[in-house]
Amino acid sequence: MNASPSQPHPAEWTETQGLLPSVARDLPAGRHRFHKEQMMTQIHEDLRTARADGRPAVAARHRNPFLRRTVLLPAAAFALAGAVVAGVALSGGNGGGGRTALATGPALTTRIGAVDATGAPRLLDRISLAAADISGPTPHAGQFVYIASKVASTYPRTNGDKTTLVSQELHSRQAWNSLDGRDGWLIEAGETGEEGMTLSSDSPLDAAYDSLVELPTDPTALLRRVYRDSDAARDPEVPRDQAAFVAIGELLGESYPPADLAAALYKAAARIPGVVAVDDAVDAVGRHGVAIARQDDTAGERTEWIFDRKTLAFRGERTVVVKKVAGSPFKVGTVTFTSAITQRAVVDANKEVPGRAG
């Protein structure tokens, strides 16, 4: 939905209109490695190394908890190489042991849901009201946010001169993050060993709980902040409105937004041009629901946030190819990434699983 006539179009907002200092601007110099040239250099090196030792050239397309990759580079870049993690310490919990192997299968595909170009504001208003009524425990100092999910992705795999599309098997992902985002743990097959890996950062993160509670809950002010921060991180080839939509999705997914902020995020999303409602979408574990989505015409992909059809609770997200793009190996109907949130909780210690505390 477009912003109301009395409000400037979001694409006209500039960084000088931001309300709060950008998190990205507060990072130390060593973490400002988000420029396209440096990223592409690393991508090309990863691709060369991957092909040399026979590894798949592409890692999972889902996000790293400490880096909003989807707004840094065009989607096409991630069809060529694995994720680049800049300024984040990643070390294996088993002394740097190897990753847990993942089986692969044929490309993930789906029926593309019908779009209602005018239904998004009404649906998002209902979702916002539902989110405002959901109140979880308020975290306190020393606690961690725990998110469990199921994820899978489709990527090109090259053997010799032949490239085929393959998918990761659906697998579990468990992520812990301290309230300031400086400490955490990740266990995910294909990305870590069985014991997982520690995640640490020397700076607060924008999806960390402490950062979320500082965000404005006025939808207009919040959307200004979203545009400003996503502008600071995105590649110029990624459209501004798409980057803003993806950024809001990041704050709704693997994080723990307070109820009033979640409600405001949905109201803010309704003001992003190009946002639509989708009549049917399926999350990673097969739960059907309705979706709020936006299409990136450059990449030919549609990002969908999936909600329970009755309760309107957030269930997960997926990225679906809806338009063939020249040079891309992905066909229309391919699901390049899918996720389903299975548990969201506050725990007292890093690596503590809800219900299993000692």
N, C-alpha and C positions, 0 to 999 in steps of 0.2 A: 504493500500500500504506500502511496506517496504521502509525504508529510502534508499537514493541513496547509492551505494557501497562506495562512498568516505566519507560517514558520518557513525559514529558508530551507531549500532542498538540501539534504544531507551532504551531497557532493560539493556544495558550496562552502561547507564549514571548513575552517582552516585550523591549524594547530594553535594559532594565537587565540582561538576562542575556547580552548580547553579550560577546565575548571581546576584540575589538579595536576601536579607534576607527573609526567609520564614515567611509568616504571622503567621502560626501556632506557630512558635518558639518564636514569640514576645508576645504571650499571657501570661497573668499572671498565676501563678501556679494554681489558683483556676479553670482555664478553661482547664487545661491539663487532662481532664477526658476521654480521648479517648482510653484508653487501653482496650483491649478485656475483661479482667477479670471484670473490673468495669462495663463495658457496659452490659456484660452478666448477672451480678448480678442484675442490674436494670431491664433488660428484664424479667428475671425469676420472679422478684417481681411483675412487671406489669402484667405478665401472671397470677400469682397466685391471685392477687387482682381482675383482670378482671373476672376470672372464679368464684370467690367468690360472686361477686355482680351481675353477669349476663351480664356485659358489653361485647361487642365484644372484642375478644382477640387481635385484630389487628386494628390499626388506619390506616388512609390513607397512602399510600406508597409514596406520593409525598414529595418533600423536604421541610424542614423548611428554611426560608430565611437566617438563621444565622448558618446553620450547614449542610455540605455536607454529609448527612447520607449514601448515596449510596456507598461511598468509605471507610467507616469506618468498616463496618461489611459485611460478606457475605449476599447475598440476602436471604438465607434460614433463617437467624436470624429474618428477618422482616416478615417472614411467620408465626412467632410464637408470636410476641408481638408488642406492639405499639412503636412509636418513642420515643427515649430518647433524651432529649434536655439538653445539658450540658453547664453551664456557661452563660445562656441567661435568662434574666428576662422576664417573661411572666405574665402579669396581666390583668385581664378583665376590659374593659372599663365601665362595668356596676357594678363595685364593686365586681368582681369575680363571677358573675352570671354563670349559667349553659350554656352548649353548645347548639347551635341550633340543633335540631334533624334532622337526615337525613334518608330518606327512603332507604330500601335496595331491591335489586332484584336479579335475577339470575346472574351467572358469566358472565362477559363481554368476548365475543369471537370475532375472526376475521379470515378472510382468510389471510394466511401468504404469503406475497409478495415474488416474485422470486428474487434471489440474483444474482447480476453481480459482480463477484469477481475481475474483472479487470476494471470496469467502475467507481469506486470511484474517482480516481485522476482526470479524465476528468470532472466529475460532480462537484467535489469540486472546481476545477479551475473556472468553470462557476459561481458557487455560490459565490466564493470569489470576482470575478469581479463585480457581481451584488451588493454584500454587500458594496464594496468600493464606489459605486455610490449613496448610500443612506446616506444622511447627515441630521441628526435631529438637533434641537437646542442644543447648548452647555450649560449645566447646570451651574449655578453660586451659590456662597455661600448662604446657607439658603434654597435652593430649595430641592425638594424631587423627586425621581424617582417613578413613578406610573406604576404598571403592573396589568392589569386585565386579567383574564383567566378563562377558564372552565376546571374542572378537575373531574376525577372519578377513582375508583380503585376497584380491586377484592381482596378479602381476605378470609381466612378460619374463619368460625364462629362455635364455639363449644357449644352445649347445652347438658349437661349431658355427655354421652359417644359417641354422634354423632357429627361429624364434616362435615359441608357443605360449599361450596364456595358461597359467596354472593358478590354483588357489591354495592357500594355507588351509589346513583343516581347522574347524572351529575349535578354539582353545581358550583356556581360562587366563585371565589377567587379574592380578591383585596388586593394588598400589596403596602405599601409605605415604602421607605427607604431613609434616609438622605444620602447625598453624601459620608459621611464618614462611613455610616453603623452603627452608634452608636444609632440611633433613628429611629423609624418607627411604623407602624400600620398594623394590619392584620384583615380582615373580611372574614371569611370562615365558611359556615355552616358545622356542625360536628366537627369543631375545636375551634370555638369561639362563644360567644353570638352574638346577632344581632348587637350590637354596636361595636363588635370587641375587640381586645386586643392590648395593647401597646407592642412593641418589643424594647428592649434596650440591648446594649452590651457595656462593658467598653473597648473594643478594636476594631480597624478597622477590617473590614471584607474583605475577598479576592474577593467577588463579588460586593463590593461597588464601586461606580463610581470613587471615589478618588484613590482606589487601582487599578482599571482597567486602568486608564490613565497612571499609572506608569509602566505598563507591556511593555516589548519590543515588537516591531511590526515586527521584523525579525523572520520569522517562525521557524528557527532552534533554536535561542535563546529562543523564546517563548516556544517551546516544551520542552526544557531542564527545564525551570521554571515550567511548568505544571507537568512534571514527579517528580521533586523534591518536590513540594508542595503536590502532591497527595500521594507520598511515606510517607510523614510525618503524614498523616492522615489515610491512608487505613489500613485495617486488612490484615495480611499476606496471608489469604486465598483468598482475592480478587486479581486476576491477575493484574500485574502492567499496562499492556497495556489497560485493561478494565478500571482501575481506572483513567488513564489519559484521555481516551475517555469520560468517565462520567464527569470528572472535566471540560473539555472543554464545554460539554453540559450545565453544570451549569452556565458557564460564558455567554453562548448564550441565555439562557432561561429567568429566572426572574432577569434580570439585564439590564443595558443600556450601552453596549459597544460602544465606538466611532467607526466610520466606518472603519478606518484603522486597528483598533485592530480586529474587527469582520472579516475582510478580512484575516488577519494574522492567526486567530484562525482556519479558514477553511483550509488554506494552511498547518498549523501545523497538523491538524487532518488527512490530506492525508498521512502523514508520519508514522502514527501509524499502526503497523502490524495488519492485520485482519479486517481493515475497508473496508466495501463493499457498493455498491449501491443497492437499492431496487426499483423495478419497480413500486410498488404501496403501499401506506400506507395511513391511514385515521386518522385524528386528532380527538380530543374529540368532535368537533361540526360537524363531518361528512365531512370535506373537504378532498378530495383525493389529493394526491401529490406524488412526488418522495421522497425517503429517503436516508439518509446516516446512516449506522448502524454498530454495532459491536456485535458479539455474545459472551456471557460469557458461555463457555462450562460447567464450574463447576455448575452454577446456572441453566443452560438450558434456559436462557433468552436472548433475543436480544433487545438492546436499539436502538431506531430509532429516528433520528431527521427528521422532516417532513417539506418539502418545497413546495411552490406553483409550480405547474408544468410549468407555463409560466414565472412568474416573478422571481422565485427562492427565494422569501422572506421566512424567517423562520416562520412557522405556529405553531409548537408545537412539542411534542415528545410523545412517548409511549414505554412501555416495554411489549414485547410479549413472551410467552413461546413457544420455537421452538423445545425443546428437553425434553423428559420425564426424570426426575431425581428421582432416588430411594428415597422413603420416602417423596417426595413432593406431596401435594394434587393437584397441578396444572396440568391440562391436556394441551397437545399441542394445540395452538390456543387461549389460555386464554390471555386476556389483563390484566396484573396486575396493570398497571397505564397508564392513558392517559391524555393529556393536550392540550389545544389550547390557544395561546395568542390572546386575542381579542382587547387589546389596550395597547400601550406603550407610555408614555408621561412624560414630566417634568412639575411639578406643583410647586406653590409658597409656599404651606404649607402642613403640615402633615394632612392627611385625606381629602384633597381637591380633588374632582373628576373633571377631565377635562370637561370644559363646564358648570360647576355648581359653579364656584367661585363667592363669594359674592362681 
